[in-house]
Amino acid sequence: MALARAGEVGPLWIAARRQEAGRGRRGNVWDSVPGNLAASVLWPAAGIEPERLATLGFVAGVALAEALEEACGTGPGGDDSEAARPFRLKWPNDVLLGSAKLAGILLEAETLPGGRRAVVIGFGVNVAGVPEGVADRAAALSGAGFAADAETVLQHLSDRLAAAARAWDGGRGFAGIRGRWLARAAGLGGPIAVETGTATLRGRFEEIDEGGRLVILAPDGTRHTVTAGEVHFGTAATAA
């Protein structure tokens, strides 16, 4: 963000060989081990309305999932099985491999002097290994037998993000991005629980709406829309 404050507009990518104090959502630490991907991109945001800018995270998620499919040789057209398309998107900004977290995305936005907006999109991908202490709930590409390295993933990610951003068109094309995101959505149509900080909502994961909000259908037929929260699927949804 310091580069944006100094006048840089972007797109501008910065990648780290090792990251020891990365930040995830809600201030959580994202500790990357050697060989993993830790990269951020300063993305142009001039003239984009805040409510549309809020959907940029889904653009990043689609781009990362597609980049992983390309780098790992998965995701053939027409086959939506878990074997063919193993990388799933967990609302709002995670990528899963199976049921374990493979990658996380973090967006930071700031209004600069003069009203110019800047957005930094951070990506953390477990390519070579998982950090200590999270092996029971995290996954790495190498552990699943994929040979892609961090540089290859980053190369594909740069290309896919540029293409997805063109389709997104400053938020005007979010409907198409939404469809691509839902095609890879983890837990769609199944039981879900979301901890919002003030309540735990349970029901069926219906969709994400036109603003990127999570839609839950409760057992009594009530539809709830969620803007932020911690998501649990399957048996964890009933035990959350």
Secondary structure, 3 states (H helix, E strand, C coil): CHHHHCCCCCCEEEEECCCCCEECHHHCEECCCCCCEEEEEEEECCCCCHHHHCCHHHHHHHHHHHHHHHHHCCCCCCCCCCCCCCEEEECCCEEEECCEEEEEEEEEEEECCCCCEEEEEEEEECCCCCCCCCCCCECCCHHHCCCCCHHHHHHHHHHHHHHHHHHHHHHCCHHHHHHHHHCCECCCCCEEEEECCCCEEEEEEEEECCCCCEEEECCCCCEEEECCCEEEEHHHHHHC
